Amino acid sequence: MDKTPEFDFGTAIQYMKQGRKVKRKGWNGKNQHIELATAISYKNAAGETVNAEHDAIGNQAVAFVGTSGVQLGWLASQADMLADDWVLAN
């Protein structure tokens, strides 16, 4: 029987803020997880690098790391937010 400690989404967010990776226990993709990305920047149409800054969240976003690569600005579903099966990822 798997004894991995499970927790809610609020706790998952706190772990991400501490630099940890988290995932839903039911996610079955190899190495799928979410983590907090910082120092976010992008190149605009003029080729200039813009450091993304936001008054409320600064320069960070939740990144989903999956089998196809990284998705910045991942949004949690209702099921994700209400689930109690979040675990630490390796």
VEXNU-735799 format. One record per residue: residue number from 1; residue in one letter; y, z, x of N, C-alpha, C, O in turn. Coordinates in nm, 2 decimals, padded with zeros to 4 digits. Atoms other than C-alpha are relative to their C-alpha. Layout:
<pts>
+-----+-----+--------+--------+--------+--------+--------+--------+--------+--------+--------+--------+--------+--------+
:   n : res :    n_y :    n_z :    n_x :   ca_y :   ca_z :   ca_x :    c_y :    c_z :    c_x :    o_y :    o_z :    o_x :
+-----+-----+--------+--------+--------+--------+--------+--------+--------+--------+--------+--------+--------+--------+
: NUM :   A :      Y :      Z :      X :      Y :      Z :      X :      Y :      Z :      X :      Y :      Z :      X :
...
+-----+-----+--------+--------+--------+--------+--------+--------+--------+--------+--------+--------+--------+--------+
</pts>
This chain:
<pts>
+-----+-----+--------+--------+--------+--------+--------+--------+--------+--------+--------+--------+--------+--------+
:   n : res :    n_y :    n_z :    n_x :   ca_y :   ca_z :   ca_x :    c_y :    c_z :    c_x :    o_y :    o_z :    o_x :
+-----+-----+--------+--------+--------+--------+--------+--------+--------+--------+--------+--------+--------+--------+
:   1 :   M : -00.12 :  00.00 :  00.08 :  00.00 :  00.00 :  00.00 :  00.13 :  00.00 :  00.09 :  00.13 :  00.07 :  00.19 :
:   2 :   D : -00.13 :  00.02 : -00.08 :  00.35 : -00.10 :  00.13 :  00.09 :  00.12 : -00.03 :  00.12 :  00.15 : -00.14 :
:   3 :   K : -00.09 : -00.12 :  00.02 :  00.56 :  00.22 :  00.19 :  00.14 : -00.03 :  00.05 :  00.21 :  00.07 :  00.08 :
:   4 :   T : -00.14 :  00.03 : -00.05 :  00.88 :  00.03 :  00.29 :  00.10 :  00.06 : -00.10 :  00.09 :  00.04 : -00.22 :
:   5 :   P : -00.09 : -00.06 :  00.09 :  01.17 :  00.23 :  00.15 :  00.09 : -00.11 : -00.07 :  00.14 : -00.20 : -00.01 :
:   6 :   E : -00.08 :  00.09 :  00.08 :  01.35 :  00.05 : -00.14 :  00.13 :  00.06 : -00.04 :  00.13 :  00.19 : -00.05 :
:   7 :   F : -00.13 : -00.06 :  00.04 :  01.71 :  00.09 : -00.25 :  00.07 : -00.10 : -00.09 :  00.03 : -00.21 : -00.11 :
:   8 :   D : -00.08 :  00.08 :  00.09 :  01.98 : -00.05 : -00.48 :  00.09 : -00.09 :  00.08 :  00.11 : -00.08 :  00.20 :
:   9 :   F : -00.10 :  00.10 : -00.06 :  02.24 : -00.32 : -00.42 :  00.11 :  00.07 :  00.07 :  00.16 :  00.03 :  00.17 :
:  10 :   G : -00.11 : -00.07 : -00.06 :  02.51 : -00.07 : -00.35 : -00.04 :  00.05 :  00.14 :  00.05 :  00.05 :  00.24 :
:  11 :   T :  00.05 : -00.05 : -00.13 :  02.30 :  00.08 : -00.06 : -00.01 : -00.12 :  00.09 :  00.01 : -00.11 :  00.21 :
:  12 :   A :  00.01 :  00.12 : -00.08 :  02.23 : -00.28 :  00.06 :  00.13 : -00.04 :  00.06 :  00.14 : -00.08 :  00.17 :
:  13 :   I : -00.13 :  00.03 : -00.05 :  02.60 : -00.34 :  00.09 :  00.04 :  00.09 :  00.11 :  00.10 :  00.05 :  00.21 :
:  14 :   Q : -00.04 : -00.10 : -00.11 :  02.65 : -00.02 :  00.29 : -00.08 : -00.03 :  00.13 : -00.02 : -00.02 :  00.23 :
:  15 :   Y :  00.08 :  00.03 : -00.12 :  02.37 : -00.12 :  00.52 :  00.06 : -00.13 :  00.07 :  00.07 : -00.13 :  00.19 :
:  16 :   M : -00.06 :  00.12 : -00.06 :  02.53 : -00.47 :  00.57 :  00.13 :  00.04 :  00.07 :  00.16 : -00.02 :  00.18 :
:  17 :   K : -00.12 : -00.04 : -00.06 :  02.86 : -00.30 :  00.65 : -00.02 :  00.07 :  00.14 :  00.06 :  00.08 :  00.22 :
:  18 :   Q :  00.04 : -00.06 : -00.13 :  02.67 : -00.11 :  00.93 : -00.06 : -00.10 :  00.09 : -00.11 : -00.06 :  00.20 :
:  19 :   G :  00.06 :  00.10 : -00.08 :  02.55 : -00.44 :  01.07 : -00.15 : -00.03 : -00.02 : -00.21 : -00.10 :  00.06 :
:  20 :   R :  00.15 :  00.02 :  00.03 :  02.20 : -00.43 :  00.92 : -00.02 : -00.13 : -00.09 :  00.07 : -00.17 : -00.16 :
:  21 :   K :  00.04 :  00.11 :  00.08 :  02.02 : -00.72 :  00.75 : -00.08 :  00.05 : -00.11 : -00.17 :  00.14 : -00.09 :
:  22 :   V :  00.08 : -00.05 :  00.11 :  01.88 : -00.67 :  00.40 : -00.05 : -00.12 : -00.08 : -00.01 : -00.23 : -00.07 :
:  23 :   K :  00.06 :  00.10 :  00.09 :  01.66 : -00.86 :  00.15 : -00.06 :  00.06 : -00.12 : -00.08 :  00.18 : -00.12 :
:  24 :   R :  00.08 : -00.04 :  00.11 :  01.49 : -00.84 : -00.18 : -00.14 :  00.00 :  00.04 : -00.19 : -00.09 :  00.11 :
:  25 :   K :  00.14 : -00.01 : -00.03 :  01.13 : -00.73 : -00.15 : -00.07 : -00.12 : -00.05 : -00.17 : -00.17 :  00.02 :
:  26 :   G :  00.07 :  00.12 :  00.06 :  01.03 : -01.03 : -00.37 :  00.03 : -00.13 :  00.06 : -00.03 : -00.23 :  00.04 :
:  27 :   W : -00.03 :  00.13 : -00.06 :  01.20 : -01.29 : -00.16 : -00.12 : -00.04 :  00.09 : -00.16 :  00.04 :  00.18 :
:  28 :   N :  00.12 :  00.04 : -00.07 :  00.91 : -01.49 : -00.01 :  00.03 : -00.10 :  00.11 : -00.06 : -00.14 :  00.18 :
:  29 :   G : -00.03 :  00.09 : -00.11 :  01.09 : -01.73 :  00.23 :  00.00 :  00.08 :  00.13 :  00.05 :  00.19 :  00.14 :
:  30 :   K :  00.01 : -00.06 : -00.13 :  01.02 : -01.65 :  00.60 :  00.14 :  00.03 :  00.05 :  00.22 : -00.06 :  00.06 :
:  31 :   N : -00.12 : -00.05 : -00.06 :  01.30 : -01.45 :  00.75 :  00.13 : -00.01 : -00.09 :  00.24 : -00.01 : -00.04 :
:  32 :   Q : -00.12 :  00.00 :  00.09 :  01.53 : -01.48 :  00.44 :  00.06 :  00.14 : -00.01 : -00.01 :  00.24 : -00.02 :
:  33 :   H : -00.07 : -00.13 :  00.01 :  01.79 : -01.21 :  00.43 :  00.15 : -00.03 : -00.03 :  00.19 : -00.14 : -00.02 :
:  34 :   I : -00.14 :  00.02 :  00.00 :  02.16 : -01.15 :  00.38 :  00.06 :  00.10 :  00.10 :  00.00 :  00.20 :  00.13 :
:  35 :   E : -00.07 : -00.08 : -00.10 :  02.40 : -01.00 :  00.63 :  00.15 : -00.03 : -00.01 :  00.19 : -00.12 : -00.07 :
:  36 :   L : -00.14 :  00.01 :  00.00 :  02.77 : -00.95 :  00.67 :  00.05 : -00.09 :  00.12 :  00.02 : -00.05 :  00.23 :
:  37 :   A : -00.06 :  00.09 : -00.10 :  02.94 : -01.24 :  00.86 :  00.14 :  00.04 :  00.02 :  00.22 :  00.07 : -00.07 :
:  38 :   T : -00.14 : -00.03 : -00.03 :  03.27 : -01.16 :  01.04 :  00.05 : -00.11 :  00.09 : -00.02 : -00.20 :  00.14 :
:  39 :   A : -00.07 :  00.10 : -00.09 :  03.52 : -01.36 :  01.24 : -00.01 : -00.14 : -00.06 : -00.04 : -00.23 :  00.02 :
:  40 :   I :  00.02 :  00.13 :  00.07 :  03.50 : -01.64 :  00.98 :  00.12 : -00.09 :  00.03 :  00.24 : -00.05 :  00.01 :
:  41 :   S : -00.10 :  00.10 : -00.02 :  03.69 : -01.96 :  01.06 : -00.05 : -00.13 : -00.05 : -00.17 : -00.15 : -00.07 :
:  42 :   Y :  00.04 :  00.13 :  00.04 :  03.69 : -02.32 :  00.96 :  00.10 : -00.10 :  00.05 :  00.21 : -00.06 :  00.09 :
:  43 :   K : -00.09 :  00.10 : -00.04 :  03.84 : -02.65 :  01.06 :  00.05 : -00.07 : -00.13 : -00.03 : -00.11 : -00.21 :
:  44 :   N : -00.05 :  00.06 :  00.12 :  04.08 : -02.80 :  00.80 :  00.00 : -00.16 :  00.02 : -00.04 : -00.20 :  00.13 :
:  45 :   A :  00.00 :  00.15 :  00.00 :  04.14 : -03.18 :  00.73 :  00.08 : -00.05 :  00.13 :  00.05 : -00.16 :  00.17 :
:  46 :   A : -00.09 :  00.04 : -00.12 :  04.40 : -03.19 :  01.02 : -00.07 :  00.04 :  00.13 : -00.02 :  00.01 :  00.24 :
:  47 :   G :  00.08 : -00.03 : -00.12 :  04.13 : -03.06 :  01.26 :  00.05 :  00.13 :  00.06 :  00.00 :  00.17 :  00.18 :
:  48 :   E : -00.04 : -00.13 : -00.05 :  04.30 : -02.72 :  01.30 : -00.10 :  00.11 : -00.04 : -00.15 :  00.11 : -00.15 :
:  49 :   T :  00.09 : -00.11 :  00.04 :  04.09 : -02.41 :  01.32 :  00.08 :  00.11 : -00.07 :  00.19 :  00.15 : -00.02 :
:  50 :   V : -00.07 : -00.10 :  00.09 :  04.19 : -02.16 :  01.05 : -00.09 :  00.12 :  00.00 : -00.21 :  00.11 : -00.04 :
:  51 :   N :  00.08 : -00.12 :  00.01 :  04.08 : -01.80 :  01.07 :  00.02 :  00.05 : -00.14 :  00.13 :  00.08 : -00.19 :
:  52 :   A : -00.01 : -00.04 :  00.14 :  04.00 : -01.70 :  00.71 :  00.03 :  00.15 : -00.01 : -00.04 :  00.24 :  00.04 :
:  53 :   E : -00.04 : -00.14 :  00.02 :  04.18 : -01.38 :  00.62 :  00.03 :  00.02 : -00.15 :  00.09 : -00.07 : -00.21 :
:  54 :   H : -00.02 : -00.03 :  00.14 :  04.19 : -01.22 :  00.28 :  00.05 :  00.15 : -00.01 :  00.00 :  00.23 :  00.06 :
:  55 :   D : -00.06 : -00.13 :  00.01 :  04.40 : -00.92 :  00.18 : -00.10 :  00.11 : -00.03 : -00.09 :  00.22 :  00.02 :
:  56 :   A :  00.10 : -00.10 :  00.04 :  04.11 : -00.73 :  00.02 : -00.12 :  00.01 :  00.09 : -00.17 :  00.12 :  00.11 :
:  57 :   I :  00.13 : -00.01 : -00.08 :  03.81 : -00.82 :  00.24 :  00.02 : -00.04 :  00.15 : -00.08 : -00.03 :  00.22 :
:  58 :   G : -00.02 :  00.04 : -00.14 :  03.97 : -00.93 :  00.57 : -00.07 : -00.13 :  00.03 : -00.05 : -00.23 : -00.04 :
:  59 :   N :  00.06 :  00.13 : -00.05 :  03.77 : -01.19 :  00.77 : -00.15 :  00.02 :  00.00 : -00.21 :  00.02 :  00.11 :
:  60 :   Q :  00.14 : -00.02 :  00.01 :  03.42 : -01.14 :  00.64 : -00.05 : -00.05 : -00.13 :  00.02 : -00.07 : -00.23 :
:  61 :   A :  00.07 :  00.05 :  00.12 :  03.17 : -01.27 :  00.39 : -00.15 :  00.03 :  00.01 : -00.20 :  00.05 :  00.12 :
:  62 :   V :  00.15 : -00.02 :  00.00 :  02.81 : -01.22 :  00.28 : -00.06 : -00.13 :  00.04 : -00.03 : -00.24 : -00.03 :
:  63 :   A :  00.07 :  00.13 : -00.04 :  02.59 : -01.48 :  00.45 : -00.15 :  00.02 : -00.04 : -00.21 :  00.12 : -00.01 :
:  64 :   F :  00.14 :  00.01 :  00.04 :  02.25 : -01.58 :  00.31 : -00.07 : -00.08 :  00.11 : -00.03 : -00.20 :  00.14 :
:  65 :   V :  00.08 :  00.07 : -00.10 :  02.01 : -01.67 :  00.59 : -00.14 : -00.04 : -00.05 : -00.21 :  00.05 : -00.09 :
:  66 :   G :  00.13 :  00.05 :  00.06 :  01.72 : -01.88 :  00.46 : -00.07 : -00.10 :  00.08 : -00.03 : -00.13 :  00.19 :
:  67 :   T :  00.09 :  00.10 : -00.07 :  01.47 : -02.14 :  00.55 :  00.08 : -00.13 :  00.02 :  00.04 : -00.21 :  00.11 :
:  68 :   S : -00.08 :  00.12 : -00.02 :  01.74 : -02.42 :  00.52 :  00.12 :  00.02 :  00.09 :  00.20 : -00.07 :  00.11 :
:  69 :   G : -00.11 : -00.03 : -00.08 :  02.00 : -02.24 :  00.73 :  00.08 :  00.11 : -00.06 :  00.03 :  00.20 : -00.13 :
:  70 :   V : -00.09 : -00.11 :  00.04 :  02.30 : -02.02 :  00.66 :  00.10 : -00.05 : -00.11 :  00.16 : -00.15 : -00.10 :
:  71 :   Q : -00.09 :  00.02 :  00.11 :  02.50 : -02.01 :  00.34 :  00.11 :  00.11 :  00.00 :  00.08 :  00.22 : -00.03 :
:  72 :   L : -00.11 : -00.10 :  00.00 :  02.84 : -01.83 :  00.37 :  00.05 :  00.01 : -00.14 :  00.06 : -00.08 : -00.22 :
:  73 :   G : -00.06 : -00.02 :  00.13 :  02.99 : -01.67 :  00.07 : -00.11 :  00.01 : -00.11 : -00.09 : -00.02 : -00.23 :
:  74 :   W :  00.11 : -00.01 :  00.10 :  02.65 : -01.60 : -00.10 :  00.04 :  00.09 : -00.11 :  00.11 :  00.20 : -00.09 :
:  75 :   L : -00.03 : -00.08 :  00.11 :  02.69 : -01.46 : -00.45 : -00.13 :  00.06 : -00.06 : -00.22 : -00.01 : -00.09 :
:  76 :   A :  00.11 : -00.07 :  00.05 :  02.45 : -01.20 : -00.59 : -00.01 : -00.04 : -00.15 :  00.09 : -00.05 : -00.22 :
:  77 :   S :  00.02 :  00.02 :  00.14 :  02.30 : -01.27 : -00.93 :  00.00 :  00.13 : -00.07 :  00.00 :  00.24 : -00.01 :
:  78 :   Q :  00.02 : -00.13 :  00.07 :  02.28 : -01.01 : -01.21 : -00.13 :  00.07 :  00.04 : -00.13 :  00.19 :  00.06 :
:  79 :   A :  00.13 : -00.06 : -00.04 :  01.92 : -00.96 : -01.12 :  00.01 :  00.07 :  00.14 : -00.05 :  00.18 :  00.16 :
:  80 :   D : -00.01 : -00.06 : -00.14 :  02.01 : -00.90 : -00.75 :  00.08 :  00.13 : -00.01 :  00.05 :  00.23 :  00.06 :
:  81 :   M : -00.09 : -00.11 :  00.01 :  02.29 : -00.66 : -00.84 : -00.07 :  00.12 : -00.07 : -00.04 :  00.24 : -00.03 :
:  82 :   L :  00.06 : -00.11 :  00.08 :  02.07 : -00.45 : -01.08 : -00.13 :  00.04 :  00.06 : -00.19 :  00.14 :  00.01 :
:  83 :   A :  00.13 : -00.03 : -00.05 :  01.75 : -00.45 : -00.87 :  00.00 :  00.12 :  00.09 :  00.10 :  00.15 :  00.15 :
:  84 :   D :  00.02 : -00.12 : -00.09 :  01.62 : -00.15 : -00.69 : -00.11 : -00.03 :  00.11 : -00.17 :  00.06 :  00.16 :
:  85 :   D :  00.11 :  00.04 : -00.09 :  01.38 : -00.35 : -00.46 :  00.06 : -00.05 :  00.13 :  00.00 : -00.14 :  00.20 :
:  86 :   W : -00.06 :  00.05 : -00.12 :  01.62 : -00.41 : -00.17 : -00.06 :  00.08 :  00.12 : -00.09 :  00.20 :  00.10 :
:  87 :   V :  00.06 : -00.06 : -00.12 :  01.47 : -00.34 :  00.18 :  00.08 : -00.05 :  00.12 :  00.15 : -00.15 :  00.12 :
:  88 :   L : -00.06 :  00.04 : -00.13 :  01.59 : -00.36 :  00.54 : -00.08 : -00.12 :  00.05 : -00.21 : -00.12 :  00.04 :
:  89 :   A :  00.06 :  00.12 : -00.06 :  01.51 : -00.70 :  00.70 : -00.01 :  00.02 :  00.15 :  00.07 :  00.09 :  00.21 :
:  90 :   N :  00.02 : -00.01 : -00.14 :  01.39 : -00.73 :  01.06 :  00.11 : -00.07 :  00.07 :  00.12 : -00.07 :  00.20 :
+-----+-----+--------+--------+--------+--------+--------+--------+--------+--------+--------+--------+--------+--------+
</pts>
